[in-house]
Amino acid sequence: MSLEKKLILTALLVGLKYSNFRKRIIAILKGQEDAPIAGLTPTPASVQTDLDDLDDIVANGEALKLQQIANTEAYNAKTKKIRNEITDEWMPKVQTACAGDVEKAKGWGFGVKDVYNGHSQSPVSVTNSYPLVTDIDYNNHLQQTIYLVNNTTEDVNIPDDAESLQAYETFDQANTTDVKKMMHLGRVKHGKITNHFHSEELGKEVWYVFVYVPKDENVSPILSTPVKATII
């Protein structure tokens, strides 16, 4: 006697990129249009509304991505212009005006090669500086790469009295003042960390907070300013 194999459905909706996920939903809705099943809750119309909302979320995410790219390009162009104005136009005249006086150079905000580098008098520490987010890369679906520098030195090196730089996330803005209430993402290496999301988190807003872990456990570090990003 042969046994009839039990039919077990699969939705085929796990691990799909947005375009393929959308195609699958449309196919499922088309199936209900062609041969409707009575009593489905939510209704196909409701699922279609959710799909339309998802399209809007993705469209907004693409707009944010383009805006972020444009902002980064504008930032780089403007900083280059200002740097050239100071270095090429101002510095020769300041050099002459200093007449070899190091203190005058300091007073005008300039450094002196092999003598003063701008940080000698106030070394950065976990107590007087903090991690600063400079960019978030949205170019990959359900993935964000966050780039950071020290807010004082503007480079990726951590203060000498820091053991590491750690990253945290939360979907609740109220938790951003206490990393103990947030999810630990891990250690930031070389000024960046990549965060991966699940498909059900698409369109949500995530908050990031970063902090230097002091070598001395009795020292209280400064938390970074919370940064919000939309998952696309």
C-alpha positions as CSV (number, residue, x, y, z in Angstrom):
1,M,0.0,0.0,0.0
2,S,1.4,3.4,-1.0
3,L,1.3,6.3,1.4
4,E,0.2,9.7,0.2
5,K,2.8,12.3,0.9
6,K,1.5,15.3,2.9
7,L,1.7,18.6,1.1
8,I,3.5,21.2,3.1
9,L,3.5,24.8,1.8
10,T,6.4,27.2,1.8
11,A,6.0,31.0,1.2
12,L,9.3,31.4,-0.6
13,L,9.8,34.8,1.1
14,V,12.9,34.3,3.1
15,G,16.3,35.7,2.1
16,L,15.1,37.7,-0.9
17,K,16.2,41.0,-2.1
18,Y,13.5,43.6,-2.4
19,S,12.9,43.2,-6.2
20,N,12.4,39.4,-5.8
21,F,10.4,39.8,-2.6
22,R,8.1,42.1,-4.5
23,K,7.7,39.7,-7.4
24,R,6.8,36.9,-5.1
25,I,4.1,39.0,-3.3
26,I,2.7,40.1,-6.6
27,A,2.5,36.4,-7.8
28,I,0.7,35.4,-4.6
29,L,-1.8,38.3,-4.9
30,K,-2.3,37.4,-8.6
31,G,-3.1,33.8,-7.5
32,Q,-5.9,35.2,-5.2
33,E,-7.2,37.4,-8.1
34,D,-7.4,34.4,-10.4
35,A,-8.7,31.9,-8.0
36,P,-9.7,33.6,-4.7
37,I,-10.0,31.8,-1.4
38,A,-12.8,33.1,0.8
39,G,-12.2,34.4,4.3
40,L,-8.5,35.3,4.0
41,T,-7.4,37.7,6.8
42,P,-5.9,40.1,6.1
43,T,-7.6,40.5,2.8
44,P,-5.6,40.6,-0.5
45,A,-6.5,44.3,-0.7
46,S,-4.9,44.9,2.7
47,V,-1.7,43.0,1.6
48,Q,-1.6,45.1,-1.5
49,T,-1.8,48.3,0.6
50,D,1.1,47.0,2.7
51,L,3.1,46.3,-0.5
52,D,2.4,49.9,-1.8
53,D,3.6,51.2,1.6
54,L,6.8,49.1,1.2
55,D,7.3,50.6,-2.3
56,D,7.1,54.1,-0.7
57,I,9.6,53.1,2.0
58,V,12.1,51.8,-0.6
59,A,11.7,54.9,-2.7
60,N,12.3,57.1,0.2
61,G,15.4,55.0,1.1
62,E,16.8,55.5,-2.5
63,A,16.2,59.2,-2.2
64,L,18.1,59.3,1.1
65,K,20.9,57.3,-0.4
66,L,21.2,59.8,-3.3
67,Q,21.0,62.7,-0.9
68,Q,23.8,61.1,1.3
69,I,26.0,60.7,-1.8
70,A,25.4,64.3,-2.8
71,N,26.0,65.6,0.7
72,T,29.3,63.7,0.9
73,E,30.5,65.0,-2.5
74,A,29.5,68.6,-1.5
75,Y,31.3,68.2,1.9
76,N,34.5,66.9,0.3
77,A,34.4,69.7,-2.3
78,K,33.9,72.4,0.2
79,T,36.5,71.2,2.7
80,K,39.0,71.0,-0.2
81,K,38.2,74.6,-1.2
82,I,38.6,75.9,2.4
83,R,41.8,73.9,2.9
84,N,43.3,75.3,-0.3
85,E,42.3,78.9,0.7
86,I,44.1,78.6,4.0
87,T,47.1,76.6,2.8
88,D,47.7,78.4,-0.5
89,E,46.5,81.9,0.1
90,W,46.7,82.6,3.8
91,M,49.7,80.6,5.0
92,P,52.4,82.3,3.0
93,K,51.3,85.7,4.5
94,V,51.0,84.3,8.0
95,Q,54.5,82.8,7.6
96,T,55.8,86.3,6.9
97,A,53.8,87.9,9.6
98,C,55.1,85.4,12.2
99,A,58.7,86.4,11.6
100,G,59.9,83.3,13.3
101,D,57.7,83.7,16.4
102,V,56.2,80.4,17.4
103,E,53.7,81.9,19.8
104,K,52.4,84.2,17.1
105,A,51.9,81.1,14.9
106,K,49.9,79.4,17.7
107,G,47.9,82.5,18.3
108,W,46.8,82.6,14.7
109,G,45.9,78.9,14.9
110,F,48.8,77.5,12.9
111,G,51.3,74.7,13.7
112,V,55.1,74.9,13.4
113,K,56.9,72.0,11.8
114,D,58.8,69.8,14.3
115,V,57.8,72.2,17.1
116,Y,54.0,72.4,17.6
117,N,51.3,70.2,16.0
118,G,48.2,71.7,17.4
119,H,47.6,68.9,19.9
120,S,50.6,69.1,22.1
121,Q,48.9,71.1,24.8
122,S,45.7,69.1,25.1
123,P,46.1,65.4,24.3
124,V,42.9,63.6,23.4
125,S,41.4,61.3,26.0
126,V,38.2,59.3,26.5
127,T,37.2,62.1,28.9
128,N,37.6,65.0,26.5
129,S,36.7,63.5,23.1
130,Y,34.3,61.1,21.6
131,P,33.6,59.1,18.5
132,L,32.0,61.1,15.6
133,V,30.0,59.6,12.7
134,T,31.2,61.1,9.4
135,D,29.2,58.9,7.0
136,I,26.8,56.0,6.6
137,D,27.0,53.9,3.5
138,Y,23.5,52.7,2.4
139,N,24.6,51.2,-0.9
140,N,23.9,47.6,0.0
141,H,20.4,46.3,0.7
142,L,19.7,45.6,4.4
143,Q,23.3,46.6,5.2
144,Q,24.9,49.8,6.6
145,T,28.6,50.7,7.0
146,I,29.2,53.4,9.5
147,Y,32.4,55.5,9.3
148,L,33.8,57.3,12.4
149,V,36.6,59.6,13.5
150,N,37.6,61.1,16.8
151,N,35.8,64.4,17.1
152,T,38.9,66.3,18.1
153,T,41.7,64.8,16.0
154,E,39.4,64.0,13.1
155,D,41.2,60.7,12.4
156,V,40.3,57.1,13.1
157,N,42.9,56.5,15.8
158,I,41.5,56.0,19.2
159,P,42.8,58.0,22.3
160,D,45.9,56.5,24.0
161,D,43.8,55.8,27.2
162,A,41.2,53.9,25.2
163,E,41.2,50.1,25.0
164,S,38.7,50.0,22.0
165,L,35.8,51.7,20.3
166,Q,32.5,49.9,20.6
167,A,29.2,50.2,18.7
168,Y,25.6,49.9,19.9
169,E,22.2,50.1,18.2
170,T,18.6,50.5,19.3
171,F,15.2,50.9,17.6
172,D,14.0,53.0,20.5
173,Q,15.4,56.6,20.7
174,A,14.7,56.6,24.5
175,N,17.5,54.1,25.0
176,T,20.3,56.1,23.4
177,T,21.5,57.6,26.6
178,D,22.3,54.2,28.1
179,V,24.3,51.6,26.1
180,K,23.3,49.0,28.6
181,K,19.7,49.2,27.2
182,M,21.0,48.9,23.6
183,M,22.2,46.0,21.5
184,H,26.0,45.6,21.3
185,L,27.2,45.5,17.7
186,G,30.8,44.9,18.3
187,R,34.2,46.6,18.0
188,V,34.8,49.3,15.5
189,K,38.1,48.6,13.6
190,H,40.0,51.1,11.4
191,G,37.2,53.7,11.8
192,K,34.3,51.6,10.4
193,I,31.8,48.9,11.2
194,T,29.2,47.1,9.0
195,N,25.8,46.3,10.4
196,H,23.4,43.7,8.8
197,F,19.7,43.6,9.2
198,H,16.8,41.1,8.7
199,S,14.2,41.6,6.0
200,E,11.5,42.3,8.5
201,E,13.5,45.3,9.7
202,L,13.3,47.0,6.3
203,G,12.0,50.6,6.6
204,K,12.7,50.9,10.3
205,E,14.7,53.6,11.9
206,V,17.8,52.5,13.8
207,W,19.8,54.6,16.3
208,Y,23.6,54.2,16.7
209,V,25.7,55.2,19.7
210,F,29.5,54.7,19.9
211,V,31.8,54.9,22.9
212,Y,35.5,54.5,23.7
213,V,36.2,51.8,26.3
214,P,38.7,53.2,28.8
215,K,41.8,51.2,29.9
216,D,41.0,52.5,33.4
217,E,37.6,51.1,34.4
218,N,37.2,53.9,36.9
219,V,37.1,56.5,34.1
220,S,33.8,57.6,32.6
221,P,33.9,58.0,28.8
222,I,31.8,60.4,26.7
223,L,29.1,58.8,24.5
224,S,28.8,59.8,20.9
225,T,25.9,61.8,19.7
226,P,23.1,59.4,18.7
227,V,22.8,59.0,15.0
228,K,19.6,57.9,13.2
229,A,19.5,55.9,10.0
230,T,16.7,54.3,7.9
231,I,17.1,50.6,6.9
232,I,16.8,50.2,3.1
